[in-house]
Amino acid sequence: MSNAQSTARDPRVVILGAGMAGMLTAIKLREAGYKNYVIYEKTDRVGGTWRENTYPGVACDVPAHGYTYSFEPNPNWSQTFAPGPEIQAYFEGVAKKYEVLPSIRFNESVPHCEFRDGQWHLRTSTGRSDTADVLIAATGVLHHPHVADIPGLASFQGTCFHTARWDHSVPLEGKRVGVIGTGSTAIQITSALVKKVARFDLFQRTAQWIMPIENRLYTEEEKARFRSDPAALAAERDSITKMLFEDFANAVIDSESEPMKMIEQACLDNLEHNVKDPVLREKLRPNYRAGCKRLIFSTDFYDAIQQPNANLVTEGIECIEPTGVRTRDGKLHELDVLVIATGFRADSFIRPSTVLGRGGVSLDQVWEDHPVAYLSISVPQFPNFFMLNGPNGPVGNFSLIRIAESQVAYILQLMEQIRSGRCREISVTPDASVTFEAARCAAAKKSIWATGCKSWYLDKNGVPASWPWTPTRFFEEMQKPRLEAFELAG
């Protein structure tokens, strides 16, 4: 789309990112009658997380029928937890069906955004200048790879890459493969690769609780029924929604709740019943409560790590050497391929882009202590700047699609204040933001995430950075903005 002149009735909107949330925003803007919008995407394809992560075994840890747009159900998911390529194909299909592609400028990031004279002034990676009345950051949470600072990493003479930069040209059969990390990604890779490689070393700093939810294949008969009977498909989605948003989500916000204790028992039973070697079992036993870190769903990890060619390495890493990993007990683990599975910088959000609000205030400065946003959407002194899945949103094993859909609906109501002419600028007031953050932090300390483990859910002060209340409360908040919490100017 061209940078057409904006009007009160058709404000210009710039969306950053063509992943799940960015495409959703474009679809909903068009549905609401907006015509003057554009998406800037830093790479050459849509898909976000699912475009970036192509490692062996990649899958969503939210059941597939709960991880679809409400307006575009998919009767053809192959299994409970869909593999990454299926999810990527789903988003690419949505982009074509809903004609999102013409509004995307691919291979063009936006490193500089500045609010002045009532508009956002943008500079892109190609040197383009653009303006926007409304700026929406749909940049995601897990897209800046985090590479642990391990001495000697650059000296490794084999092949080394981060899981989000998987090199598929490297043959793995018959190779000695090492994986550093034990999060969801590393667990999926372990299950996918152990039986294909000569030796598999998993370097574990922290043991994980594993929830044994079956990844069942849907039969052709079931998929045919979903295609022919929308009510059957809706019932499947409703069942998954209840499990995610009523059962699990309500459990984690109260560390002493009975549902939380049931989840913990299921994880404990999984470990006790499925790991035969008592020494290995103790190495795999976490020293924190289940759910404190993002819970991992797998029915085959324990089997995979007990294969004859699998080694769980729990000694700390001393350094990386040209031929492998040396641990603190002095042992050198010789490797051909080293995989870095140390996750992402989950607190980056729109950064490293420079975002300057009123009077040149920098988002980096505002977030110097830790990222904050009112209802994860708006920041004081940053008018007409909205985030999807921003700071302190509900991210713990929930469907970010349903969350993003509710956030987009909320943002559209704020944007209507601009389109109707009621104001030119809208942002949360400082008082509302401070009050919200204080209440959020107090509630977060009662959640399972605050029971004594280190995780990417915690900010640098050790306070969980997630939504600490029930999903019901979140969706109720998203129903209608409380305009008294916002400053309307111009």
RAVEN-V239143 format. One record per residue. N is the residue number from 1. SS is DSSP state (H for helix, E for strand, - for the rest). PHI is phi in whole degrees, 0 to 359 (NA if undefined). D_CENTER is the distance of its C-alpha to the mean C-alpha in whole Angstrom. Layout:
n	ss	phi	d_center
N	SS	PHI	D_CENTER
N	SS	PHI	D_CENTER
//
This chain:
n	ss	phi	d_center
1	-	NA	28
2	-	280	31
3	-	281	31
4	-	289	33
5	-	298	35
6	-	280	33
7	-	226	35
8	-	300	34
9	-	274	34
10	-	219	31
11	-	297	29
12	-	278	27
13	E	238	24
14	E	248	21
15	E	250	18
16	E	256	16
17	-	108	13
18	-	247	14
19	-	272	11
20	H	308	10
21	H	285	11
22	H	294	13
23	H	296	15
24	H	303	15
25	H	299	17
26	H	299	19
27	H	298	20
28	H	286	21
29	H	297	23
30	H	297	25
31	H	299	26
32	-	275	27
33	-	96	29
34	-	283	27
35	-	239	29
36	-	256	28
37	E	217	25
38	E	211	23
39	E	247	19
40	E	260	19
41	-	236	17
42	-	289	17
43	-	244	18
44	-	260	20
45	-	214	18
46	-	283	15
47	-	121	12
48	-	57	10
49	H	309	7
50	H	279	10
51	H	281	13
52	H	285	12
53	-	258	12
54	-	233	15
55	-	296	16
56	-	301	19
57	-	88	17
58	-	300	14
59	E	205	13
60	-	277	10
61	-	267	11
62	-	247	11
63	-	308	15
64	H	304	15
65	H	290	17
66	H	264	15
67	-	242	12
68	-	224	15
69	-	298	16
70	-	298	19
71	-	270	21
72	-	218	21
73	-	296	21
74	-	237	21
75	-	285	24
76	-	255	24
77	-	304	21
78	-	279	22
79	E	204	21
80	-	305	19
81	-	253	16
82	-	293	16
83	E	290	16
84	H	308	14
85	H	302	17
86	H	294	17
87	H	293	14
88	H	300	15
89	H	297	18
90	H	299	17
91	H	293	15
92	H	295	18
93	H	295	21
94	H	297	19
95	H	301	20
96	H	286	23
97	H	300	24
98	-	262	23
99	-	53	25
100	-	278	22
101	H	304	23
102	H	297	26
103	H	268	24
104	E	257	22
105	E	256	23
106	-	282	21
107	-	55	21
108	-	215	22
109	-	268	19
110	-	235	20
111	-	280	21
112	E	219	23
113	E	227	23
114	E	223	26
115	E	266	27
116	E	206	31
117	-	53	34
118	-	82	32
119	E	220	29
120	E	271	26
121	E	252	28
122	E	245	25
123	E	235	26
124	-	261	24
125	-	291	24
126	-	266	27
127	-	94	29
128	-	290	29
129	E	254	30
130	E	215	28
131	E	230	28
132	E	213	26
133	-	280	27
134	E	226	24
135	E	242	20
136	E	241	17
137	E	268	14
138	-	245	11
139	-	273	10
140	-	80	6
141	-	248	5
142	-	250	5
143	-	222	8
144	-	256	11
145	E	303	12
146	-	256	14
147	-	254	17
148	-	301	19
149	-	278	23
150	-	250	25
151	-	304	29
152	-	85	30
153	H	304	27
154	H	290	28
155	H	275	31
156	-	298	30
157	-	267	32
158	-	278	30
159	E	265	27
160	E	223	24
161	E	203	20
162	E	280	17
163	H	302	15
164	H	278	13
165	H	231	17
166	-	299	18
167	-	262	22
168	-	284	23
169	-	280	27
170	-	272	27
171	-	289	29
172	-	250	28
173	-	300	31
174	-	76	33
175	-	261	31
176	E	265	30
177	E	247	27
178	E	241	25
179	E	237	21
180	E	261	20
181	-	126	18
182	-	222	17
183	-	283	13
184	H	303	12
185	H	298	12
186	H	297	16
187	H	295	17
188	H	296	16
189	H	296	18
190	H	304	21
191	H	298	22
192	H	281	22
193	H	253	24
194	H	310	26
195	H	280	29
196	H	254	29
197	-	247	29
198	-	289	33
199	E	215	31
200	E	229	27
201	E	251	27
202	E	252	24
203	E	270	24
204	-	253	22
205	-	271	22
206	-	227	21
207	-	291	21
208	-	239	19
209	-	280	19
210	E	245	19
211	E	266	19
212	-	273	22
213	-	271	20
214	-	295	22
215	-	264	21
216	-	281	23
217	E	283	25
218	-	282	26
219	-	284	29
220	H	298	31
221	H	295	32
222	H	296	29
223	H	295	28
224	H	297	31
225	H	294	31
226	H	299	28
227	H	290	29
228	H	268	32
229	-	231	32
230	H	304	29
231	H	293	30
232	H	293	29
233	H	293	25
234	H	296	25
235	H	295	26
236	H	297	23
237	H	297	21
238	H	296	22
239	H	297	23
240	H	292	19
241	H	299	18
242	H	298	21
243	H	297	19
244	H	284	16
245	H	263	17
246	H	252	20
247	H	277	21
248	H	293	18
249	H	297	16
250	H	286	20
251	H	289	20
252	H	290	18
253	-	281	19
254	-	231	22
255	-	297	23
256	-	256	26
257	-	287	26
258	H	296	27
259	H	301	24
260	H	294	23
261	H	294	26
262	H	291	26
263	H	297	22
264	H	299	23
265	H	295	27
266	H	297	25
267	H	294	23
268	H	295	26
269	H	299	28
270	H	301	26
271	H	294	27
272	H	296	30
273	H	273	31
274	H	244	30
275	-	247	30
276	-	283	34
277	-	287	35
278	H	297	35
279	H	292	34
280	H	296	31
281	H	301	30
282	H	290	30
283	H	294	28
284	-	271	25
285	-	273	26
286	-	293	24
287	-	256	25
288	-	221	23
289	-	283	22
290	-	300	20
291	-	93	17
292	-	296	17
293	-	265	14
294	-	302	11
295	-	296	14
296	E	254	14
297	E	258	16
298	-	196	19
299	-	256	22
300	-	235	23
301	H	296	22
302	H	298	25
303	H	294	27
304	H	296	26
305	H	285	26
306	-	263	30
307	-	293	31
308	-	303	34
309	-	265	32
310	E	260	29
311	E	230	29
312	E	267	27
313	E	256	28
314	-	252	27
315	-	293	30
316	-	297	28
317	E	277	28
318	E	280	31
319	E	189	30
320	E	258	29
321	E	245	33
322	-	307	34
323	-	252	34
324	E	165	31
325	E	250	30
326	E	258	32
327	E	264	31
328	-	290	33
329	-	274	36
330	-	90	37
331	-	281	36
332	E	260	35
333	E	264	32
334	E	287	33
335	-	222	31
336	-	261	30
337	E	228	27
338	E	241	24
339	E	252	21
340	E	266	18
341	-	242	15
342	-	260	15
343	-	82	11
344	E	227	9
345	-	275	11
346	-	290	8
347	-	263	11
348	-	280	12
349	-	55	10
350	-	288	13
351	-	293	15
352	-	273	17
353	-	302	18
354	E	278	21
355	E	235	21
356	E	245	25
357	-	266	26
358	H	302	29
359	H	66	32
360	H	81	29
361	-	299	27
362	E	266	24
363	H	298	21
364	H	301	21
365	H	290	24
366	H	299	22
367	-	262	19
368	-	301	22
369	-	283	21
370	-	192	18
371	-	296	16
372	-	224	17
373	-	197	17
374	E	293	19
375	-	55	17
376	-	68	14
377	-	242	16
378	E	233	19
379	-	235	20
380	-	304	24
381	-	71	26
382	-	236	24
383	-	295	25
384	-	57	24
385	E	242	20
386	E	232	17
387	E	241	14
388	-	252	11
389	-	53	8
390	-	278	10
391	-	303	11
392	-	57	12
393	-	274	11
394	-	282	10
395	-	246	7
396	-	278	9
397	-	58	9
398	-	253	10
399	-	278	10
400	H	293	7
401	H	293	10
402	H	296	13
403	H	297	12
404	H	297	11
405	H	299	15
406	H	291	16
407	H	292	15
408	H	298	17
409	H	299	20
410	H	294	20
411	H	297	20
412	H	298	22
413	H	291	25
414	H	292	25
415	H	296	25
416	H	296	28
417	H	297	30
418	H	281	30
419	H	296	31
420	-	283	34
421	-	90	35
422	-	293	35
423	-	204	33
424	-	254	32
425	E	226	29
426	E	216	27
427	E	203	25
428	E	295	24
429	-	284	27
430	H	303	27
431	H	298	29
432	H	296	26
433	H	293	23
434	H	295	25
435	H	298	26
436	H	298	23
437	H	295	21
438	H	296	24
439	H	293	24
440	H	296	20
441	H	298	21
442	H	297	24
443	H	290	22
444	H	298	19
445	-	289	22
446	-	264	23
447	-	280	20
448	H	296	19
449	H	288	17
450	H	254	20
451	-	261	22
452	-	116	22
453	-	236	20
454	-	262	18
455	-	204	14
456	-	286	11
457	-	286	11
458	E	267	15
459	-	279	16
460	-	290	19
461	-	266	21
462	-	83	20
463	-	264	19
464	E	305	16
465	-	261	13
466	-	251	12
467	-	298	14
468	-	259	17
469	-	251	19
470	-	290	19
471	H	301	17
472	H	302	20
473	H	297	21
474	H	299	18
475	H	292	19
476	H	293	22
477	H	299	21
478	H	283	20
479	H	299	23
480	-	205	25
481	-	297	25
482	-	272	27
483	H	297	29
484	H	292	31
485	H	276	27
486	E	241	27
487	E	264	30
488	E	253	31
489	E	233	33
490	-	83	35
//
